[in-house]
């Protein structure tokens, strides 16, 4: 049921994107796609547990790769620096290859928190670069600034937990899982709030006047 709790804000993002579709930049279209893919992943994860009686962690292994690629593409499309675009393009190729190799060496069926932490760290760097270097932005009013703030809060907030999770599980598994629920819930709410505000901010943009 927890996975479905995070589906609601993602669904709201998809609906807002549909209503704002004429105002969406390429980057925001990618963010709408990410929300749609997230909804699908959450529904599949719910079905795995509720109807099929199998672990749903493999769903999120593949989702983390899709999320990384989509978010990286979103910010690459919003940046006018060739060197930064090239670096992001390399990460878009390198991370999925690395993730699949690690899954092959460990397990595709269990969520790999170390790979997830790496994904969040790289995405944090991409979002931070976009946020602190205004000269590289193609369009500062397209809502991606608010999206980047939400991402940074969430990614940097949960990454330390993912890095140290194995040690916590070994010593106090119940507290480790309970701590994750609270950390993830609070930071995810912040993340989705900023993304939703990013889409809502498009409503404040004036439509371009028709040329006579």
C-alpha positions as CSV (number, residue, x, y, z in Angstrom):
1,X,0.0,0.0,0.0
2,X,2.9,2.4,0.6
3,X,3.8,2.3,-3.1
4,X,0.3,3.4,-4.0
5,X,0.6,6.3,-1.5
6,X,3.4,7.8,-3.7
7,X,1.3,7.2,-6.8
8,X,-1.2,10.0,-6.0
9,X,1.2,12.9,-6.3
10,X,2.6,11.4,-9.5
11,X,-0.9,11.1,-10.9
12,X,-1.5,14.7,-10.0
13,X,1.7,15.6,-12.0
14,X,0.5,13.7,-15.0
15,X,-2.9,15.4,-14.9
16,X,-1.3,18.9,-14.5
17,X,1.0,18.1,-17.5
18,X,-2.0,17.2,-19.6
19,X,-3.8,20.4,-18.8
20,X,-0.6,22.4,-19.3
21,X,0.7,20.5,-22.4
22,X,0.8,23.5,-24.6
23,X,3.1,25.3,-22.2
24,X,5.5,22.4,-21.4
25,X,9.1,22.7,-22.4
26,X,11.0,19.6,-23.5
27,X,12.4,19.2,-20.0
28,X,8.9,19.4,-18.3
29,X,7.6,16.9,-20.9
30,X,10.3,14.5,-19.7
31,X,9.2,15.1,-16.1
32,X,5.6,14.3,-17.0
33,X,6.9,11.1,-18.6
34,X,8.8,10.2,-15.5
35,X,5.7,10.7,-13.4
36,X,3.7,8.4,-15.7
37,X,6.4,5.7,-15.6
38,X,6.4,6.0,-11.8
39,X,2.7,5.5,-11.7
40,X,3.0,2.4,-13.8
41,X,5.9,1.0,-11.7
42,X,3.9,1.6,-8.5
43,X,0.9,-0.2,-9.9
44,X,3.0,-3.1,-11.0
45,X,4.7,-3.3,-7.6
46,X,1.3,-3.3,-5.9
47,X,0.0,-6.1,-8.1
48,X,3.2,-8.2,-7.4
49,X,2.4,-8.1,-3.7
50,X,-1.4,-8.0,-3.7
51,X,-2.3,-10.4,-6.5
52,X,0.7,-12.4,-7.6
53,X,2.4,-12.9,-4.2
54,X,5.9,-12.2,-5.3
55,X,8.5,-9.6,-4.3
56,X,8.2,-6.3,-6.1
57,X,11.8,-5.1,-5.6
58,X,12.9,-6.1,-9.1
59,X,10.3,-3.6,-10.5
60,X,12.2,-0.8,-8.7
61,X,15.6,-2.0,-10.0
62,X,14.4,-1.4,-13.5
63,X,12.5,1.7,-12.6
64,X,15.6,3.3,-11.1
65,X,17.3,3.0,-14.5
66,X,14.3,4.5,-16.3
67,X,14.1,7.3,-13.7
68,X,17.8,8.1,-14.1
69,X,17.6,8.3,-17.9
70,X,14.4,10.3,-18.0
71,X,15.5,12.9,-15.4
72,X,19.0,13.2,-17.0
73,X,17.4,13.8,-20.4
74,X,15.1,16.4,-18.9
75,X,17.9,18.5,-17.7
76,X,20.1,17.9,-20.6
77,X,17.4,19.3,-22.8
78,X,17.3,22.5,-20.7
79,X,21.0,23.2,-20.7
80,X,22.8,25.2,-23.4
81,X,26.4,24.2,-22.4
82,X,27.9,21.7,-24.8
83,X,30.4,20.3,-22.3
84,X,27.7,19.7,-19.6
85,X,25.4,18.2,-22.2
86,X,28.2,15.8,-23.2
87,X,28.8,14.8,-19.6
88,X,25.2,14.1,-19.0
89,X,25.0,12.1,-22.2
90,X,27.9,10.0,-21.0
91,X,26.1,9.4,-17.7
92,X,22.9,8.4,-19.5
93,X,24.9,5.6,-21.3
94,X,27.2,4.6,-18.4
95,X,24.8,4.3,-15.5
96,X,22.4,1.8,-17.1
97,X,25.3,-0.3,-18.2
98,X,26.8,-0.2,-14.8
99,X,23.5,-0.9,-13.1
100,X,22.7,-4.0,-15.2
101,X,26.2,-5.3,-14.6
102,X,25.8,-5.0,-10.8
103,X,22.4,-6.5,-11.0
104,X,23.8,-9.4,-12.9
105,X,26.6,-9.9,-10.4
106,X,24.2,-9.7,-7.4
107,X,20.5,-10.1,-8.1
108,X,17.8,-8.6,-10.3
109,X,15.2,-9.6,-7.8
110,X,16.4,-7.6,-4.8
111,X,16.5,-3.8,-4.8
112,X,20.1,-2.7,-4.8
113,X,20.4,0.3,-2.5
114,X,24.0,1.1,-3.4
115,X,23.2,1.4,-7.1
116,X,20.2,3.5,-6.1
117,X,22.4,5.8,-4.0
118,X,24.8,6.2,-6.9
119,X,21.9,7.1,-9.2
120,X,20.7,9.8,-6.7
121,X,24.2,11.2,-6.2
122,X,24.7,11.7,-10.0
123,X,21.2,13.1,-10.4
124,X,21.9,15.5,-7.5
125,X,25.0,16.8,-9.3
126,X,23.1,17.3,-12.5
127,X,20.3,19.2,-10.6
128,X,22.8,21.2,-8.6
129,X,24.7,22.3,-11.7
130,X,21.4,23.4,-13.3
131,X,20.3,25.3,-10.2
132,X,23.5,27.1,-9.4
133,X,24.6,28.0,-12.9
134,X,21.7,30.2,-14.3
135,X,23.7,31.1,-17.4
136,X,23.4,27.5,-18.7
137,X,19.6,27.4,-18.6
138,X,17.6,27.7,-21.8
139,X,14.4,28.8,-20.1
140,X,14.4,29.7,-16.4
141,X,10.6,30.1,-16.4
142,X,9.7,26.6,-17.5
143,X,9.3,25.2,-13.9
144,X,12.5,23.1,-13.9
145,X,14.1,25.3,-11.2
146,X,11.4,24.2,-8.7
147,X,11.7,20.6,-9.9
148,X,15.5,20.7,-9.3
149,X,15.0,22.0,-5.8
150,X,12.6,19.1,-5.0
151,X,15.0,16.6,-6.5
152,X,18.0,17.9,-4.5
153,X,16.1,17.8,-1.2
154,X,15.0,14.3,-1.8
155,X,18.1,12.8,-3.4
156,X,20.6,14.2,-0.9
157,X,18.3,13.5,2.0
158,X,17.8,9.8,1.3
159,X,21.2,8.9,-0.1
160,X,23.1,8.8,3.2
161,X,20.5,6.3,4.5
162,X,20.9,4.1,1.4
163,X,24.7,4.1,1.7
164,X,24.5,3.0,5.4
165,X,21.4,0.9,5.1
166,X,23.2,-2.5,5.1
167,X,25.0,-1.8,8.4
168,X,21.7,-0.6,10.0
169,X,19.8,-3.6,8.8
170,X,22.4,-5.9,10.4
171,X,22.3,-4.2,13.8
172,X,18.7,-3.1,14.1
173,X,16.5,-4.2,11.1
174,X,13.2,-3.1,12.5
175,X,14.4,0.4,13.3
176,X,16.2,0.7,10.0
177,X,13.0,-0.1,8.1
178,X,10.9,2.2,10.2
179,X,13.4,5.0,9.8
180,X,13.4,4.6,6.1
181,X,9.6,4.8,5.9
182,X,9.6,8.1,7.8
183,X,12.6,9.6,6.0
184,X,11.4,8.6,2.6
185,X,7.8,9.8,3.3
186,X,8.7,13.2,4.5
187,X,11.3,13.9,1.8
188,X,9.2,12.4,-1.0
189,X,6.4,14.8,0.0
190,X,8.8,17.7,-0.3
191,X,10.0,16.5,-3.6
192,X,6.5,16.0,-5.1
193,X,5.3,19.3,-3.7
194,X,8.1,21.2,-5.5
195,X,7.5,19.3,-8.8
196,X,3.7,20.0,-8.6
197,X,4.5,23.7,-7.9
198,X,6.8,23.6,-10.9
199,X,3.9,22.5,-13.1
200,X,1.5,24.9,-11.4
201,X,3.9,27.8,-12.1
202,X,3.3,27.4,-15.8
203,X,-0.3,28.7,-15.2
204,X,1.2,32.1,-14.3
205,X,3.0,32.4,-17.7
206,X,1.4,34.7,-20.1
207,X,0.4,33.4,-23.5
208,X,2.4,35.0,-26.3
209,X,0.5,37.7,-28.0
210,X,-0.4,37.0,-31.6
211,X,1.5,39.0,-34.1
212,X,-0.6,41.1,-36.4
